[in-house]
């Protein structure tokens, strides 16, 4: 059994900016007194006060437009960056961890393409040896991400990695997803995160205080932060292996 886990991060900002399509909010324009709604109010003083309130609000909107438009742009940009690692069109593979016979390693080559090539070579070697490649949520995330990034970068994907018939895609049976195994066909039958499975099966838990969203920042950070990211990935590998063994995967 070989356990693997991929860690992803956002593409460089200069590439993400090419996909960032921000539409500024409309300019306030001229104040239109007829746009003020008074409801059933008949009292002229109240109507005048409401009109003045609306006029001042419009003036503030005009004065603050550039600031508010910039803030709206920043919110959209930050939202895009925060979810970029989850999509192969806005994210990239930073590292691929592997664990076998109690020993772990990390594929993180000079380029993403080289990392992907190394992974597919490992897959082909496992296939020859008939060694199962095990991961958590690899059917829904890791494998589709690896394949799409390979396509986008011109990296050859072995023809045996998956079969496609109509709308159905089946990955090579050499791959085993412990999340699918745990769910036993009940997609909403039970919590199925790696952390949850590890805790309820008595195998441990994911690294406290660090989540997948932190990985890219730590990996690209200082030497100390890089070490934190490495520890996070290695712990995930061990936890996945321990859960797999508890579920009877060999």
C-alpha positions, 0 to 999 in steps of 0.5 A: 500500500502506498499512501499519497496526498496532494497539497495545492495553492493559488497560482501566482498573482500575475496569472490570477489577475488575467482571470480576475473580472471585476465589475465596479459598482455603478456610479451614483449619478445625479441625485433624483428627488423623485427616487425618494419613497415617502410611503403614506406620509403626509406631514410635509416636515417629515417628508422634507426631513426624509428628502434631506436625509436621502440627499445627504446619503447620495452626496456621501455615496458620491464622495466615497465612491472611489474608496467603496469601489476599491474596497469592493474590488479588494473583497472580490480579489481576496475571495478569489485568492482564498478559494483559488487552490481548490480549482485546477484553473486557479490553483496548482500542485505545490507538493505531493506526499507519499508514504510506504512501509512507514516511510514518508517523502514529498515530491516537490520538484523545481516545476509543477510539471516535473512534480506531476511527471514524478507522480505519474511515474510512481503510479506506473511503477505501483501498477506494475507492482500491483501496489494500491495507491490510497488517499482520502477524498482522492476521487473527488479532489486529488485525482481530478486535480492532478489530471486536469493540471497535467492536461493544462501543462502538457504532461502526459496522463497514463491512459490507464489512470481512468476510463471514460464511457458516456458520462461515467468516469472510473479511476484505475482500481489501483486507487483506493479512496478511504473516504468512499470506503468509509461512506459505504455508498451513503454520501450523506450518511456520516461525516467523512473528513479525514480528521473525523475518521481519524478521531472516531477510529482512534487513529489520531487527528490532523495537525492542530491549528493548521488547515489546508487553507494555510498550507500554501502560505506556510509552504511559500513562507520562511524556513520555519513556516515551510517546516510547519507545512511539511509537518502538516503534510507528513501527519496527513500521510500517517493519519491516512495510512493508519485509517486505511489499515483500520479499514482493512486496506492493504 
